[in-house]
Amino acid sequence: MVSKATARNTRIAVRKARMVVDMIRGRQAGEALQLLEFTPKSAAPLVKKLLESAVANARQAQPGLDLDALFVETVFVDKAPNSHMRRWRPRAMGRATQIQKGMSHITIVLGQRDR
């Protein structure tokens, strides 16, 4: 593990974020950034920003690090508690049901390949 970045309580559904995250798992960091730049999914800008943060963390931790050797070692999306993003929908006979908006925690771990 060279560096790690985490985005917590992100306002994106877990299912939507996992589609984007699965595309970059195991790829080089530069290739993953380029792929996310042109991906027309709503989670792509969030994951791209997080990946840029992980690269910056790696650069900060080891100034002489070869950035071409960085790759996405581990990336996963977990469900976040959405207690503050609840909505209500009116139902029949004066009742109401709860609509829960999707929230997620996204974590990216970068590793270094030997050249």
LORONU-937988 format. One record per residue (C-alpha): residue number from 1; residue in three letters; y, x, z. Coordinates in Angstrom, 2 decimals, padded with zeros to 5 digits, always signed. Layout:
BEGIN
+------+------+---------+---------+---------+
: loke : tipa :       y :       x :       z :
+------+------+---------+---------+---------+
:  NUM :  ALA :       Y :       X :       Z :
...
+------+------+---------+---------+---------+
//
This chain:
BEGIN
+------+------+---------+---------+---------+
: loke : tipa :       y :       x :       z :
+------+------+---------+---------+---------+
:    1 :  MET : +000.00 : +000.00 : +000.00 :
:    2 :  VAL : +003.31 : +001.47 : -001.11 :
:    3 :  SER : +005.60 : -001.46 : -000.39 :
:    4 :  LYS : +005.55 : -005.13 : +000.52 :
:    5 :  ALA : +007.97 : -008.02 : +000.03 :
:    6 :  THR : +007.71 : -011.57 : +001.35 :
:    7 :  ALA : +009.66 : -014.71 : +000.50 :
:    8 :  ARG : +009.23 : -017.28 : +003.23 :
:    9 :  ASN : +009.97 : -021.04 : +003.09 :
:   10 :  THR : +010.57 : -021.00 : -000.65 :
:   11 :  ARG : +011.30 : -024.42 : -002.12 :
:   12 :  ILE : +008.52 : -024.45 : -004.71 :
:   13 :  ALA : +005.15 : -026.16 : -004.61 :
:   14 :  VAL : +002.20 : -023.88 : -003.91 :
:   15 :  ARG : +000.31 : -025.01 : -007.00 :
:   16 :  LYS : +003.24 : -024.19 : -009.28 :
:   17 :  ALA : +003.83 : -020.78 : -007.71 :
:   18 :  ARG : +000.15 : -019.81 : -007.91 :
:   19 :  MET : +000.15 : -020.32 : -011.68 :
:   20 :  VAL : +002.88 : -017.70 : -012.09 :
:   21 :  VAL : +001.48 : -015.33 : -009.48 :
:   22 :  ASP : -001.94 : -015.29 : -011.15 :
:   23 :  MET : -000.34 : -013.96 : -014.34 :
:   24 :  ILE : +001.01 : -010.77 : -012.74 :
:   25 :  ARG : -001.85 : -009.83 : -010.40 :
:   26 :  GLY : -003.14 : -006.33 : -011.22 :
:   27 :  ARG : -000.43 : -005.51 : -013.79 :
:   28 :  GLN : +002.02 : -002.62 : -013.73 :
:   29 :  ALA : +005.33 : -003.46 : -012.07 :
:   30 :  GLY : +007.43 : -002.96 : -015.22 :
:   31 :  GLU : +005.07 : -005.02 : -017.33 :
:   32 :  ALA : +005.03 : -007.79 : -014.71 :
:   33 :  LEU : +008.85 : -007.88 : -014.59 :
:   34 :  GLN : +009.02 : -008.18 : -018.36 :
:   35 :  LEU : +006.40 : -010.93 : -018.36 :
:   36 :  LEU : +008.28 : -012.89 : -015.69 :
:   37 :  GLU : +011.55 : -012.54 : -017.60 :
:   38 :  PHE : +010.21 : -014.66 : -020.47 :
:   39 :  THR : +007.96 : -017.07 : -018.58 :
:   40 :  PRO : +009.30 : -020.64 : -018.80 :
:   41 :  LYS : +008.04 : -021.76 : -015.37 :
:   42 :  SER : +010.19 : -022.81 : -012.43 :
:   43 :  ALA : +008.57 : -020.25 : -010.11 :
:   44 :  ALA : +009.12 : -017.30 : -012.47 :
:   45 :  PRO : +012.69 : -016.42 : -011.33 :
:   46 :  LEU : +011.64 : -016.57 : -007.67 :
:   47 :  VAL : +008.64 : -014.29 : -008.19 :
:   48 :  LYS : +010.70 : -011.93 : -010.38 :
:   49 :  LYS : +013.33 : -011.56 : -007.68 :
:   50 :  LEU : +010.63 : -010.90 : -005.10 :
:   51 :  LEU : +008.96 : -008.29 : -007.31 :
:   52 :  GLU : +012.30 : -006.54 : -007.81 :
:   53 :  SER : +012.68 : -006.51 : -004.03 :
:   54 :  ALA : +009.24 : -004.93 : -003.60 :
:   55 :  VAL : +010.12 : -002.23 : -006.15 :
:   56 :  ALA : +013.39 : -001.56 : -004.30 :
:   57 :  ASN : +011.46 : -001.33 : -001.01 :
:   58 :  ALA : +009.13 : +001.25 : -002.58 :
:   59 :  ARG : +012.07 : +003.24 : -003.90 :
:   60 :  GLN : +013.72 : +003.16 : -000.46 :
:   61 :  ALA : +010.57 : +004.23 : +001.41 :
:   62 :  GLN : +009.68 : +007.11 : -000.93 :
:   63 :  PRO : +012.66 : +008.39 : -002.95 :
:   64 :  GLY : +010.55 : +010.68 : -005.18 :
:   65 :  LEU : +008.12 : +007.92 : -006.16 :
:   66 :  ASP : +007.07 : +007.56 : -009.80 :
:   67 :  LEU : +008.00 : +003.96 : -010.60 :
:   68 :  ASP : +005.71 : +003.87 : -013.66 :
:   69 :  ALA : +002.72 : +004.32 : -011.35 :
:   70 :  LEU : +003.48 : +001.14 : -009.36 :
:   71 :  PHE : +001.27 : -001.89 : -009.90 :
:   72 :  VAL : +000.86 : -005.30 : -008.29 :
:   73 :  GLU : -001.98 : -004.64 : -005.89 :
:   74 :  THR : -002.02 : -007.94 : -004.02 :
:   75 :  VAL : -000.04 : -011.11 : -004.51 :
:   76 :  PHE : -000.68 : -014.48 : -002.90 :
:   77 :  VAL : +000.99 : -017.80 : -002.13 :
:   78 :  ASP : +000.44 : -019.73 : +001.10 :
:   79 :  LYS : +001.58 : -023.20 : +002.09 :
:   80 :  ALA : +004.63 : -023.24 : +004.32 :
:   81 :  PRO : +005.35 : -025.88 : +006.95 :
:   82 :  ASN : +007.80 : -028.35 : +005.47 :
:   83 :  SER : +009.00 : -030.08 : +008.59 :
:   84 :  HIS : +012.63 : -029.87 : +007.48 :
:   85 :  MET : +012.06 : -031.02 : +003.87 :
:   86 :  ARG : +010.78 : -034.54 : +004.45 :
:   87 :  ARG : +011.85 : -037.55 : +002.46 :
:   88 :  TRP : +011.13 : -041.24 : +002.92 :
:   89 :  ARG : +010.21 : -043.82 : +000.30 :
:   90 :  PRO : +010.54 : -047.56 : +000.90 :
:   91 :  ARG : +007.36 : -049.59 : +000.70 :
:   92 :  ALA : +006.37 : -053.22 : +000.84 :
:   93 :  MET : +007.02 : -055.45 : +003.86 :
:   94 :  GLY : +009.72 : -053.22 : +005.34 :
:   95 :  ARG : +007.55 : -050.16 : +005.72 :
:   96 :  ALA : +008.31 : -046.60 : +004.66 :
:   97 :  THR : +006.04 : -043.72 : +003.70 :
:   98 :  GLN : +006.76 : -040.05 : +003.89 :
:   99 :  ILE : +007.14 : -037.77 : +000.88 :
:  100 :  GLN : +006.60 : -034.12 : +001.67 :
:  101 :  LYS : +008.28 : -031.61 : -000.59 :
:  102 :  GLY : +006.39 : -028.44 : -001.45 :
:  103 :  MET : +007.25 : -025.26 : +000.43 :
:  104 :  SER : +005.49 : -021.91 : +000.12 :
:  105 :  HIS : +005.35 : -018.33 : +001.38 :
:  106 :  ILE : +005.00 : -015.75 : -001.42 :
:  107 :  THR : +003.85 : -012.19 : -000.66 :
:  108 :  ILE : +003.69 : -009.22 : -003.05 :
:  109 :  VAL : +002.11 : -005.85 : -002.20 :
:  110 :  LEU : +002.63 : -002.95 : -004.58 :
:  111 :  GLY : +000.22 : -000.03 : -004.85 :
:  112 :  GLN : +000.32 : +003.28 : -006.66 :
:  113 :  ARG : -002.14 : +004.36 : -009.35 :
:  114 :  ASP : -003.03 : +008.00 : -009.77 :
:  115 :  ARG : -001.95 : +009.35 : -013.12 :
+------+------+---------+---------+---------+
//
